[in-house]
Amino acid sequence: MKHKPPSERDSKTCPVCGRPFLWRKKWEKVWPEVVYCSDRCRNARRTRSEAEENLKTN
Ligand SMILES: [Zn+2]
């Protein structure tokens, strides 16, 4: 019995933590706009850019 593998449309890779995440019911209306796996990663991206700028300064 084969299961249909998730299509690209149904899964994305979070650019912050690098992990794939699957479509969720709560995202059904905004899925095309979803980039991060969670609010935590969404916020982490900002923090990370600030940290990178600090590294340049140092
Ligand atoms: Zn993530």
N, CA, C, O and the ligand as a Tripos MOL2 file, in Angstrom:
@<TRIPOS>MOLECULE
protein
  233   231    59     0     0
PROTEIN
NO_CHARGES

@<TRIPOS>ATOM
      1 N           0.8460   -1.2020    0.0000 N.3       1 MET1
      2 CA          0.0000    0.0000    0.0000 C.3       1 MET1
      3 C           0.8800    1.2490    0.0000 C.2       1 MET1
      4 O           1.6360    1.5070    0.9360 O.2       1 MET1
      5 N           0.7540    2.0020   -1.0670 N.am      2 LYS2
      6 CA          1.5990    3.1930   -1.1900 C.3       2 LYS2
      7 C           0.8430    4.4450   -0.7580 C.2       2 LYS2
      8 O          -0.3420    4.6350   -1.0290 O.2       2 LYS2
      9 N           1.6060    5.2800   -0.0730 N.am      3 HIS3
     10 CA          1.0290    6.5770    0.2510 C.3       3 HIS3
     11 C           1.5720    7.5990   -0.7290 C.2       3 HIS3
     12 O           2.7210    7.5200   -1.1630 O.2       3 HIS3
     13 N           0.7590    8.5220   -1.0560 N.am      4 LYS4
     14 CA          1.2100    9.5780   -1.9550 C.3       4 LYS4
     15 C           2.2130   10.4640   -1.2150 C.2       4 LYS4
     16 O           1.9010   10.9760   -0.1390 O.2       4 LYS4
     17 N           3.3890   10.6490   -1.7620 N.am      5 PRO5
     18 CA          4.3720   11.4980   -1.0780 C.3       5 PRO5
     19 C           3.9230   12.9490   -1.0910 C.2       5 PRO5
     20 O           3.2040   13.3740   -1.9950 O.2       5 PRO5
     21 N           4.3410   13.6970   -0.1010 N.am      6 PRO6
     22 CA          3.9420   15.1060   -0.0680 C.3       6 PRO6
     23 C           4.5150   15.8560   -1.2610 C.2       6 PRO6
     24 O           5.6870   15.6930   -1.6020 O.2       6 PRO6
     25 N           3.7100   16.6540   -1.8750 N.am      7 SER7
     26 CA          4.1770   17.4370   -3.0160 C.3       7 SER7
     27 C           4.8980   18.6840   -2.5150 C.2       7 SER7
     28 O           4.8620   18.9860   -1.3220 O.2       7 SER7
     29 N           5.5380   19.3910   -3.4040 N.am      8 GLU8
     30 CA          6.2200   20.6240   -2.9990 C.3       8 GLU8
     31 C           5.2300   21.6300   -2.4400 C.2       8 GLU8
     32 O           5.5530   22.4410   -1.5730 O.2       8 GLU8
     33 N           4.0380   21.5530   -2.9530 N.am      9 ARG9
     34 CA          3.0260   22.4920   -2.5030 C.3       9 ARG9
     35 C           2.6410   22.2310   -1.0570 C.2       9 ARG9
     36 O           2.2040   23.1380   -0.3500 O.2       9 ARG9
     37 N           2.8040   20.9970   -0.6220 N.am     10 ASP10
     38 CA          2.3610   20.6290    0.7110 C.3      10 ASP10
     39 C           3.4700   20.6580    1.7500 C.2      10 ASP10
     40 O           3.2210   20.4050    2.9290 O.2      10 ASP10
     41 N           4.6850   20.9610    1.3280 N.am     11 SER11
     42 CA          5.7560   21.0490    2.2990 C.3      11 SER11
     43 C           6.7420   22.1310    1.8820 C.2      11 SER11
     44 O           6.9210   22.4040    0.6940 O.2      11 SER11
     45 N           7.3780   22.7400    2.8740 N.am     12 LYS12
     46 CA          8.3590   23.7910    2.6230 C.3      12 LYS12
     47 C           9.5290   23.5850    3.5730 C.2      12 LYS12
     48 O           9.4300   22.8510    4.5570 O.2      12 LYS12
     49 N          10.6310   24.2420    3.2630 N.am     13 THR13
     50 CA         11.7800   24.1810    4.1590 C.3      13 THR13
     51 C          11.9510   25.5360    4.8240 C.2      13 THR13
     52 O          12.0100   26.5680    4.1550 O.2      13 THR13
     53 N          12.0280   25.5220    6.1200 N.am     14 CYS14
     54 CA         12.2020   26.7570    6.8640 C.3      14 CYS14
     55 C          13.6250   27.2790    6.6760 C.2      14 CYS14
     56 O          14.5790   26.5480    6.9400 O.2      14 CYS14
     57 N          13.7910   28.5200    6.2300 N.am     15 PRO15
     58 CA         15.1280   29.0680    5.9810 C.3      15 PRO15
     59 C          15.9040   29.3550    7.2570 C.2      15 PRO15
     60 O          17.1130   29.5800    7.2060 O.2      15 PRO15
     61 N          15.2380   29.3490    8.3870 N.am     16 VAL16
     62 CA         15.9130   29.6600    9.6510 C.3      16 VAL16
     63 C          16.4960   28.3970   10.2730 C.2      16 VAL16
     64 O          17.6960   28.3270   10.5400 O.2      16 VAL16
     65 N          15.6520   27.4100   10.5000 N.am     17 CYS17
     66 CA         16.1360   26.1890   11.1480 C.3      17 CYS17
     67 C          16.4880   25.1090   10.1240 C.2      17 CYS17
     68 O          17.0570   24.0760   10.4760 O.2      17 CYS17
     69 N          16.1440   25.3540    8.8460 N.am     18 GLY18
     70 CA         16.5340   24.4180    7.7960 C.3      18 GLY18
     71 C          15.7510   23.1270    7.7900 C.2      18 GLY18
     72 O          16.1220   22.1740    7.1050 O.2      18 GLY18
     73 N          14.6860   23.0890    8.5340 N.am     19 ARG19
     74 CA         13.9070   21.8550    8.6040 C.3      19 ARG19
     75 C          12.6680   21.9640    7.7250 C.2      19 ARG19
     76 O          12.0560   23.0270    7.6190 O.2      19 ARG19
     77 N          12.3160   20.8620    7.1050 N.am     20 PRO20
     78 CA         11.0730   20.8390    6.3330 C.3      20 PRO20
     79 C           9.8640   20.8210    7.2500 C.2      20 PRO20
     80 O           9.8710   20.1950    8.3090 O.2      20 PRO20
     81 N           8.8470   21.5100    6.8240 N.am     21 PHE21
     82 CA          7.6140   21.4570    7.5920 C.3      21 PHE21
     83 C           6.4500   21.2640    6.6410 C.2      21 PHE21
     84 O           6.5030   21.6530    5.4740 O.2      21 PHE21
     85 N           5.4180   20.6660    7.1570 N.am     22 LEU22
     86 CA          4.2860   20.2800    6.3240 C.3      22 LEU22
     87 C           3.1290   21.2650    6.4550 C.2      22 LEU22
     88 O           2.9960   22.0120    7.4240 O.2      22 LEU22
     89 N           2.3240   21.2130    5.4370 N.am     23 TRP23
     90 CA          1.0950   22.0180    5.4380 C.3      23 TRP23
     91 C           0.2930   21.7470    6.6960 C.2      23 TRP23
     92 O           0.1820   20.6040    7.1400 O.2      23 TRP23
     93 N          -0.2540   22.7840    7.2540 N.am     24 ARG24
     94 CA         -1.1140   22.6090    8.4140 C.3      24 ARG24
     95 C          -2.4560   23.2870    8.1770 C.2      24 ARG24
     96 O          -2.5800   24.2530    7.4240 O.2      24 ARG24
     97 N          -3.4280   22.7450    8.8390 N.am     25 LYS25
     98 CA         -4.7870   23.2570    8.6870 C.3      25 LYS25
     99 C          -4.8450   24.7590    8.9740 C.2      25 LYS25
    100 O          -5.5620   25.4980    8.2990 O.2      25 LYS25
    101 N          -4.0970   25.1970    9.9660 N.am     26 LYS26
    102 CA         -4.1710   26.6140   10.3440 C.3      26 LYS26
    103 C          -3.6000   27.5240    9.2670 C.2      26 LYS26
    104 O          -3.8200   28.7350    9.2830 O.2      26 LYS26
    105 N          -2.8550   26.9230    8.3200 N.am     27 TRP27
    106 CA         -2.2460   27.7260    7.2500 C.3      27 TRP27
    107 C          -3.0140   27.6400    5.9420 C.2      27 TRP27
    108 O          -2.5610   28.1670    4.9260 O.2      27 TRP27
    109 N          -4.1630   26.9890    5.9510 N.am     28 GLU28
    110 CA         -4.8270   26.7130    4.6750 C.3      28 GLU28
    111 C          -5.1410   27.9870    3.8890 C.2      28 GLU28
    112 O          -5.1940   27.9600    2.6590 O.2      28 GLU28
    113 N          -5.3490   29.0930    4.5880 N.am     29 LYS29
    114 CA         -5.6880   30.3420    3.8940 C.3      29 LYS29
    115 C          -4.4460   31.1260    3.5050 C.2      29 LYS29
    116 O          -4.4960   31.9590    2.5990 O.2      29 LYS29
    117 N          -3.3280   30.8670    4.1840 N.am     30 VAL30
    118 CA         -2.1380   31.6990    3.9760 C.3      30 VAL30
    119 C          -0.9370   30.8950    3.5270 C.2      30 VAL30
    120 O           0.1820   31.4070    3.5070 O.2      30 VAL30
    121 N          -1.1550   29.6580    3.1700 N.am     31 TRP31
    122 CA         -0.0290   28.7760    2.8360 C.3      31 TRP31
    123 C           0.9550   29.3760    1.8280 C.2      31 TRP31
    124 O           2.1620   29.2350    2.0230 O.2      31 TRP31
    125 N           0.5000   30.0360    0.7650 N.am     32 PRO32
    126 CA          1.4600   30.6230   -0.1890 C.3      32 PRO32
    127 C           2.3750   31.6550    0.4590 C.2      32 PRO32
    128 O           3.4700   31.9230   -0.0350 O.2      32 PRO32
    129 N           1.9180   32.2350    1.5720 N.am     33 GLU33
    130 CA          2.7100   33.2770    2.2310 C.3      33 GLU33
    131 C           3.5580   32.7330    3.3630 C.2      33 GLU33
    132 O           4.4140   33.4370    3.8990 O.2      33 GLU33
    133 N           3.3250   31.4940    3.7230 N.am     34 VAL34
    134 CA          4.0740   30.9280    4.8490 C.3      34 VAL34
    135 C           5.5160   30.6500    4.4330 C.2      34 VAL34
    136 O           5.7600   29.9630    3.4410 O.2      34 VAL34
    137 N           6.4610   31.1810    5.1890 N.am     35 VAL35
    138 CA          7.8810   30.9800    4.8850 C.3      35 VAL35
    139 C           8.5700   30.2350    6.0210 C.2      35 VAL35
    140 O           9.4200   29.3760    5.7860 O.2      35 VAL35
    141 N           8.2030   30.5650    7.2410 N.am     36 TYR36
    142 CA          8.8690   29.9870    8.4050 C.3      36 TYR36
    143 C           7.9800   28.9450    9.0690 C.2      36 TYR36
    144 O           6.7540   29.0050    8.9840 O.2      36 TYR36
    145 N           8.6180   27.9970    9.7260 N.am     37 CYS37
    146 CA          7.8570   26.9060   10.3290 C.3      37 CYS37
    147 C           7.0870   27.3810   11.5480 C.2      37 CYS37
    148 O           6.1190   26.7410   11.9580 O.2      37 CYS37
    149 N           7.5040   28.4920   12.1290 N.am     38 SER38
    150 CA          6.8440   28.9660   13.3420 C.3      38 SER38
    151 C           7.1400   30.4390   13.5580 C.2      38 SER38
    152 O           8.0330   31.0110   12.9330 O.2      38 SER38
    153 N           6.3810   31.0340   14.4460 N.am     39 ASP39
    154 CA          6.6470   32.4360   14.7810 C.3      39 ASP39
    155 C           8.0290   32.5800   15.3860 C.2      39 ASP39
    156 O           8.6940   33.6030   15.2220 O.2      39 ASP39
    157 N           8.4400   31.5620   16.0730 N.am     40 ARG40
    158 CA          9.7540   31.5920   16.7040 C.3      40 ARG40
    159 C          10.8510   31.7750   15.6530 C.2      40 ARG40
    160 O          11.7450   32.6050   15.8190 O.2      40 ARG40
    161 N          10.7770   31.0030   14.5860 N.am     41 CYS41
    162 CA         11.7640   31.1230   13.5210 C.3      41 CYS41
    163 C          11.6270   32.4560   12.8030 C.2      41 CYS41
    164 O          12.6200   33.0640   12.4020 O.2      41 CYS41
    165 N          10.4160   32.8930   12.6500 N.am     42 ARG42
    166 CA         10.1800   34.1830   12.0050 C.3      42 ARG42
    167 C          10.8800   35.2910   12.7860 C.2      42 ARG42
    168 O          11.5080   36.1700   12.1960 O.2      42 ARG42
    169 N          10.7730   35.2480   14.0870 N.am     43 ASN43
    170 CA         11.4450   36.2380   14.9220 C.3      43 ASN43
    171 C          12.9490   35.9990   14.9540 C.2      43 ASN43
    172 O          13.7370   36.9440   15.0120 O.2      43 ASN43
    173 N          13.3310   34.7610   14.9160 N.am     44 ALA44
    174 CA         14.7520   34.4180   14.9930 C.3      44 ALA44
    175 C          15.5060   34.9850   13.8010 C.2      44 ALA44
    176 O          16.6790   35.3410   13.9220 O.2      44 ALA44
    177 N          14.8570   35.0710   12.6690 N.am     45 ARG45
    178 CA         15.5220   35.5940   11.4790 C.3      45 ARG45
    179 C          15.9690   37.0360   11.6990 C.2      45 ARG45
    180 O          17.0730   37.4250   11.3180 O.2      45 ARG45
    181 N          15.0970   37.8120   12.3140 N.am     46 ARG46
    182 CA         15.4690   39.1940   12.6110 C.3      46 ARG46
    183 C          16.6690   39.2310   13.5340 C.2      46 ARG46
    184 O          17.6510   39.9260   13.2760 O.2      46 ARG46
    185 N          16.5760   38.4750   14.6110 N.am     47 THR47
    186 CA         17.6630   38.4310   15.5870 C.3      47 THR47
    187 C          18.9590   38.0140   14.9120 C.2      47 THR47
    188 O          20.0350   38.5370   15.2010 O.2      47 THR47
    189 N          18.8190   37.0500   13.9980 N.am     48 ARG48
    190 CA         20.0090   36.5430   13.3330 C.3      48 ARG48
    191 C          20.6540   37.6290   12.4800 C.2      48 ARG48
    192 O          21.8780   37.7630   12.4900 O.2      48 ARG48
    193 N          19.8650   38.4080   11.7430 N.am     49 SER49
    194 CA         20.4750   39.4540   10.9230 C.3      49 SER49
    195 C          21.1780   40.4770   11.7930 C.2      49 SER49
    196 O          22.2410   40.9870   11.4360 O.2      49 SER49
    197 N          20.5790   40.7740   12.9380 N.am     50 GLU50
    198 CA         21.2430   41.7020   13.8460 C.3      50 GLU50
    199 C          22.5440   41.1050   14.3430 C.2      50 GLU50
    200 O          23.5540   41.8020   14.4430 O.2      50 GLU50
    201 N          22.5260   39.8370   14.6500 N.am     51 ALA51
    202 CA         23.7310   39.1810   15.1350 C.3      51 ALA51
    203 C          24.8100   39.2000   14.0600 C.2      51 ALA51
    204 O          25.9870   39.3860   14.3680 O.2      51 ALA51
    205 N          24.4230   39.0100   12.8090 N.am     52 GLU52
    206 CA         25.4150   39.0150   11.7250 C.3      52 GLU52
    207 C          26.0450   40.3910   11.5860 C.2      52 GLU52
    208 O          27.2400   40.5110   11.3180 O.2      52 GLU52
    209 N          25.2430   41.4170   11.7700 N.am     53 GLU53
    210 CA         25.8070   42.7580   11.6910 C.3      53 GLU53
    211 C          26.7720   43.0160   12.8280 C.2      53 GLU53
    212 O          27.7760   43.7080   12.6590 O.2      53 GLU53
    213 N          26.4700   42.4680   13.9690 N.am     54 ASN54
    214 CA         27.3790   42.6110   15.1060 C.3      54 ASN54
    215 C          28.7050   41.9150   14.8110 C.2      54 ASN54
    216 O          29.7690   42.4000   15.1940 O.2      54 ASN54
    217 N          28.6300   40.7940   14.1380 N.am     55 LEU55
    218 CA         29.8440   40.0550   13.7980 C.3      55 LEU55
    219 C          30.7290   40.8860   12.8740 C.2      55 LEU55
    220 O          31.9510   40.9000   13.0140 O.2      55 LEU55
    221 N          30.0970   41.5750   11.9330 N.am     56 LYS56
    222 CA         30.8720   42.4190   11.0130 C.3      56 LYS56
    223 C          31.5840   43.5170   11.7790 C.2      56 LYS56
    224 O          32.7450   43.8310   11.5180 O.2      56 LYS56
    225 N          30.8550   44.1000   12.7400 N.am     57 THR57
    226 CA         31.4310   45.1700   13.5320 C.3      57 THR57
    227 C          32.6400   44.6720   14.3250 C.2      57 THR57
    228 O          33.6500   45.3620   14.4610 O.2      57 THR57
    229 N          32.5010   43.4620   14.8360 N.am     58 ASN58
    230 CA         33.6270   42.9270   15.5990 C.3      58 ASN58
    231 C          34.7030   42.4780   14.6430 C.2      58 ASN58
    232 O          35.7490   41.9920   15.0740 O.2      58 ASN58
    233 ZN         12.0270   26.9280   11.4770 Zn       59 ZN59
@<TRIPOS>BOND
     1     1     2 1
     2     2     3 1
     3     3     4 2
     4     3     5 am
     5     5     6 1
     6     6     7 1
     7     7     8 2
     8     7     9 am
     9     9    10 1
    10    10    11 1
    11    11    12 2
    12    11    13 am
    13    13    14 1
    14    14    15 1
    15    15    16 2
    16    15    17 am
    17    17    18 1
    18    18    19 1
    19    19    20 2
    20    19    21 am
    21    21    22 1
    22    22    23 1
    23    23    24 2
    24    23    25 am
    25    25    26 1
    26    26    27 1
    27    27    28 2
    28    27    29 am
    29    29    30 1
    30    30    31 1
    31    31    32 2
    32    31    33 am
    33    33    34 1
    34    34    35 1
    35    35    36 2
    36    35    37 am
    37    37    38 1
    38    38    39 1
    39    39    40 2
    40    39    41 am
    41    41    42 1
    42    42    43 1
    43    43    44 2
    44    43    45 am
    45    45    46 1
    46    46    47 1
    47    47    48 2
    48    47    49 am
    49    49    50 1
    50    50    51 1
    51    51    52 2
    52    51    53 am
    53    53    54 1
    54    54    55 1
    55    55    56 2
    56    55    57 am
    57    57    58 1
    58    58    59 1
    59    59    60 2
    60    59    61 am
    61    61    62 1
    62    62    63 1
    63    63    64 2
    64    63    65 am
    65    65    66 1
    66    66    67 1
    67    67    68 2
    68    67    69 am
    69    69    70 1
    70    70    71 1
    71    71    72 2
    72    71    73 am
    73    73    74 1
    74    74    75 1
    75    75    76 2
    76    75    77 am
    77    77    78 1
    78    78    79 1
    79    79    80 2
    80    79    81 am
    81    81    82 1
    82    82    83 1
    83    83    84 2
    84    83    85 am
    85    85    86 1
    86    86    87 1
    87    87    88 2
    88    87    89 am
    89    89    90 1
    90    90    91 1
    91    91    92 2
    92    91    93 am
    93    93    94 1
    94    94    95 1
    95    95    96 2
    96    95    97 am
    97    97    98 1
    98    98    99 1
    99    99   100 2
   100    99   101 am
   101   101   102 1
   102   102   103 1
   103   103   104 2
   104   103   105 am
   105   105   106 1
   106   106   107 1
   107   107   108 2
   108   107   109 am
   109   109   110 1
   110   110   111 1
   111   111   112 2
   112   111   113 am
   113   113   114 1
   114   114   115 1
   115   115   116 2
   116   115   117 am
   117   117   118 1
   118   118   119 1
   119   119   120 2
   120   119   121 am
   121   121   122 1
   122   122   123 1
   123   123   124 2
   124   123   125 am
   125   125   126 1
   126   126   127 1
   127   127   128 2
   128   127   129 am
   129   129   130 1
   130   130   131 1
   131   131   132 2
   132   131   133 am
   133   133   134 1
   134   134   135 1
   135   135   136 2
   136   135   137 am
   137   137   138 1
   138   138   139 1
   139   139   140 2
   140   139   141 am
   141   141   142 1
   142   142   143 1
   143   143   144 2
   144   143   145 am
   145   145   146 1
   146   146   147 1
   147   147   148 2
   148   147   149 am
   149   149   150 1
   150   150   151 1
   151   151   152 2
   152   151   153 am
   153   153   154 1
   154   154   155 1
   155   155   156 2
   156   155   157 am
   157   157   158 1
   158   158   159 1
   159   159   160 2
   160   159   161 am
   161   161   162 1
   162   162   163 1
   163   163   164 2
   164   163   165 am
   165   165   166 1
   166   166   167 1
   167   167   168 2
   168   167   169 am
   169   169   170 1
   170   170   171 1
   171   171   172 2
   172   171   173 am
   173   173   174 1
   174   174   175 1
   175   175   176 2
   176   175   177 am
   177   177   178 1
   178   178   179 1
   179   179   180 2
   180   179   181 am
   181   181   182 1
   182   182   183 1
   183   183   184 2
   184   183   185 am
   185   185   186 1
   186   186   187 1
   187   187   188 2
   188   187   189 am
   189   189   190 1
   190   190   191 1
   191   191   192 2
   192   191   193 am
   193   193   194 1
   194   194   195 1
   195   195   196 2
   196   195   197 am
   197   197   198 1
   198   198   199 1
   199   199   200 2
   200   199   201 am
   201   201   202 1
   202   202   203 1
   203   203   204 2
   204   203   205 am
   205   205   206 1
   206   206   207 1
   207   207   208 2
   208   207   209 am
   209   209   210 1
   210   210   211 1
   211   211   212 2
   212   211   213 am
   213   213   214 1
   214   214   215 1
   215   215   216 2
   216   215   217 am
   217   217   218 1
   218   218   219 1
   219   219   220 2
   220   219   221 am
   221   221   222 1
   222   222   223 1
   223   223   224 2
   224   223   225 am
   225   225   226 1
   226   226   227 1
   227   227   228 2
   228   227   229 am
   229   229   230 1
   230   230   231 1
   231   231   232 2
@<TRIPOS>SUBSTRUCTURE
     1 MET1         2 RESIDUE 1 A MET
     2 LYS2         6 RESIDUE 1 A LYS
     3 HIS3        10 RESIDUE 1 A HIS
     4 LYS4        14 RESIDUE 1 A LYS
     5 PRO5        18 RESIDUE 1 A PRO
     6 PRO6        22 RESIDUE 1 A PRO
     7 SER7        26 RESIDUE 1 A SER
     8 GLU8        30 RESIDUE 1 A GLU
     9 ARG9        34 RESIDUE 1 A ARG
    10 ASP10       38 RESIDUE 1 A ASP
    11 SER11       42 RESIDUE 1 A SER
    12 LYS12       46 RESIDUE 1 A LYS
    13 THR13       50 RESIDUE 1 A THR
    14 CYS14       54 RESIDUE 1 A CYS
    15 PRO15       58 RESIDUE 1 A PRO
    16 VAL16       62 RESIDUE 1 A VAL
    17 CYS17       66 RESIDUE 1 A CYS
    18 GLY18       70 RESIDUE 1 A GLY
    19 ARG19       74 RESIDUE 1 A ARG
    20 PRO20       78 RESIDUE 1 A PRO
    21 PHE21       82 RESIDUE 1 A PHE
    22 LEU22       86 RESIDUE 1 A LEU
    23 TRP23       90 RESIDUE 1 A TRP
    24 ARG24       94 RESIDUE 1 A ARG
    25 LYS25       98 RESIDUE 1 A LYS
    26 LYS26      102 RESIDUE 1 A LYS
    27 TRP27      106 RESIDUE 1 A TRP
    28 GLU28      110 RESIDUE 1 A GLU
    29 LYS29      114 RESIDUE 1 A LYS
    30 VAL30      118 RESIDUE 1 A VAL
    31 TRP31      122 RESIDUE 1 A TRP
    32 PRO32      126 RESIDUE 1 A PRO
    33 GLU33      130 RESIDUE 1 A GLU
    34 VAL34      134 RESIDUE 1 A VAL
    35 VAL35      138 RESIDUE 1 A VAL
    36 TYR36      142 RESIDUE 1 A TYR
    37 CYS37      146 RESIDUE 1 A CYS
    38 SER38      150 RESIDUE 1 A SER
    39 ASP39      154 RESIDUE 1 A ASP
    40 ARG40      158 RESIDUE 1 A ARG
    41 CYS41      162 RESIDUE 1 A CYS
    42 ARG42      166 RESIDUE 1 A ARG
    43 ASN43      170 RESIDUE 1 A ASN
    44 ALA44      174 RESIDUE 1 A ALA
    45 ARG45      178 RESIDUE 1 A ARG
    46 ARG46      182 RESIDUE 1 A ARG
    47 THR47      186 RESIDUE 1 A THR
    48 ARG48      190 RESIDUE 1 A ARG
    49 SER49      194 RESIDUE 1 A SER
    50 GLU50      198 RESIDUE 1 A GLU
    51 ALA51      202 RESIDUE 1 A ALA
    52 GLU52      206 RESIDUE 1 A GLU
    53 GLU53      210 RESIDUE 1 A GLU
    54 ASN54      214 RESIDUE 1 A ASN
    55 LEU55      218 RESIDUE 1 A LEU
    56 LYS56      222 RESIDUE 1 A LYS
    57 THR57      226 RESIDUE 1 A THR
    58 ASN58      230 RESIDUE 1 A ASN
    59 ZN59       233 GROUP 0 **** ****
